[in-house]
Amino acid sequence: MSSQDGERLYVATSLADALAALAERGGAASVLAGATWIMRAPLRHEPQDLSYVAISGIDELRRVEVLDHEISIGACVTHAELANALASSPECSALAQAAGSSANPAVRHVATIGGNLCASAFAAADLVPALICLDAELEIARPGGSERMTVERFLEIRAGIVPGCLVRRVIVPRTTRRSAHIRLPLRKAGDYPVASVSLAATPGPTGLVESARVAVGSVEPAARRWTQLEAGLVGRALDPRYAAEQAERLCGDFSGRDGIEAPGWYRVKVLPSLVRRAVVALQEQS
Ligand SMILES: Cc1cc2nc3c(=O)[nH]c(=O)nc-3n(C[C@@H](O)[C@@H](O)[C@H](O)COP(=O)(O)OP(=O)(O)OC[C@H]3O[C@@H](n4cnc5c(N)ncnc54)[C@H](O)[C@@H]3O)c2cc1C
């Protein structure tokens, strides 16, 4: 164990050390990874936590392991490291694109995948819809054990997660799908996206779509799947115009959230165009 700045910051040296430090502090301490979300707490008028347990120096949380059937990504892998590590895994293009296009280079070098998933009030998180469309799971570590669940399930329980737990790693299954992440920043690259669409599709032997997953980010308070649109894409050839028409028809599935960057109706209005661009991106990968 090592500590800096009195009780405010504890720098953990291993996963066990981090879990012990969190347990010792009860509900009074939060996990700190890249701190790019935490540092803006005062701007969001959120209370700052009493103390933090820093985890970004823990070796096992910084690894990306590309195995035959899955890719295991440690919670403290940064957006920049992720984009780089996945550059030669075409089935994970959505995640590589989300990681490589989020924020700006300085933020991407410290912001982590774990922080992106755990920032519970962050509707515009880029990696979350990408992970949902890739059917990713995550592993939560707690003293005495761990639990694995889908990212979708994690989003349902994240606000009430027991203090003392932390996300250890994210697991992305490897399949023959193709995928893309398309985002619309309002003014310039580096802005939060007004809306984002992540699309994964698996082509069958005849070229028709065998399975599809679409996830929408930043439109509602949390990213979620667009299951009606998925159903409309299956059994057909990938066609940007048809996909955009279906998206237009099904846009009523979303209630856009109003925010300082854009009103809710606008976030919904741009979805067909993002879906069209996502399908074009998939076609370009073949
Ligand atoms: C200028 C700027 C621009 C940005 N633009 C974008 C953008 O375009 N797209 C985007 O997606 N994001 C953007 N972000 C948000 C950026 O903060 C997140 O994307 C980032 O992934 C958060 O990771 P972090 O490691 O910094 O999290 P932290 O700030 O360290 O933590 C965030 C939250 O998660 C918790 N936490 C962190 N890791 C874990 C863990 N392993 N287990 C449990 N809890 C954990 C913390 O306690 C905290 O509540 C931007 C941020 C800035 C400052």
The ligand as a Gaussian input file, in Angstrom:
#p B3LYP/6-31G(d) Opt

LIG

0 1
 C      -12.430000      17.486000     -22.590000
 C      -13.131000      16.153000     -22.458000
 C      -13.781000      15.627000     -23.568000
 C      -14.409000      14.379000     -23.482000
 N      -15.009000      13.864000     -24.600000
 C      -15.548000      12.616000     -24.545000
 C      -16.102000      12.025000     -25.712000
 O      -16.138000      12.612000     -26.798000
 N      -16.599000      10.760000     -25.607000
 C      -16.565000      10.072000     -24.431000
 O      -17.003000       8.926000     -24.373000
 N      -16.073000      10.624000     -23.314000
 C      -15.565000      11.879000     -23.338000
 N      -15.068000      12.437000     -22.197000
 C      -15.345000      11.794000     -20.903000
 C      -14.218000      10.938000     -20.338000
 O      -14.078000      11.379000     -19.016000
 C      -14.588000       9.454000     -20.357000
 O      -14.733000       9.070000     -21.707000
 C      -13.537000       8.547000     -19.730000
 O      -13.619000       7.251000     -20.288000
 C      -13.638000       8.428000     -18.237000
 O      -12.574000       7.583000     -17.844000
 P      -11.622000       7.943000     -16.616000
 O      -10.657000       6.837000     -16.505000
 O      -11.040000       9.311000     -16.749000
 O      -12.691000       7.924000     -15.431000
 P      -12.604000       8.576000     -13.984000
 O      -12.856000      10.048000     -14.081000
 O      -11.367000       8.149000     -13.274000
 O      -13.866000       7.852000     -13.305000
 C      -15.175000       8.033000     -13.806000
 C      -16.157000       7.320000     -12.877000
 O      -16.012000       5.918000     -12.982000
 C      -15.593000       5.345000     -11.727000
 N      -14.618000       4.326000     -12.096000
 C      -13.548000       4.480000     -12.918000
 N      -12.966000       3.292000     -13.165000
 C      -13.666000       2.370000     -12.473000
 C      -13.556000       0.954000     -12.321000
 N      -12.619000       0.226000     -12.954000
 N      -14.450000       0.322000     -11.528000
 C      -15.424000       1.025000     -10.892000
 N      -15.580000       2.355000     -10.997000
 C      -14.711000       3.016000     -11.786000
 C      -15.085000       6.503000     -10.896000
 O      -15.253000       6.285000      -9.516000
 C      -15.954000       7.637000     -11.409000
 O      -17.220000       7.587000     -10.793000
 C      -14.419000      13.670000     -22.249000
 C      -13.768000      14.227000     -21.124000
 C      -13.132000      15.430000     -21.214000
 C      -12.441000      15.998000     -20.001000

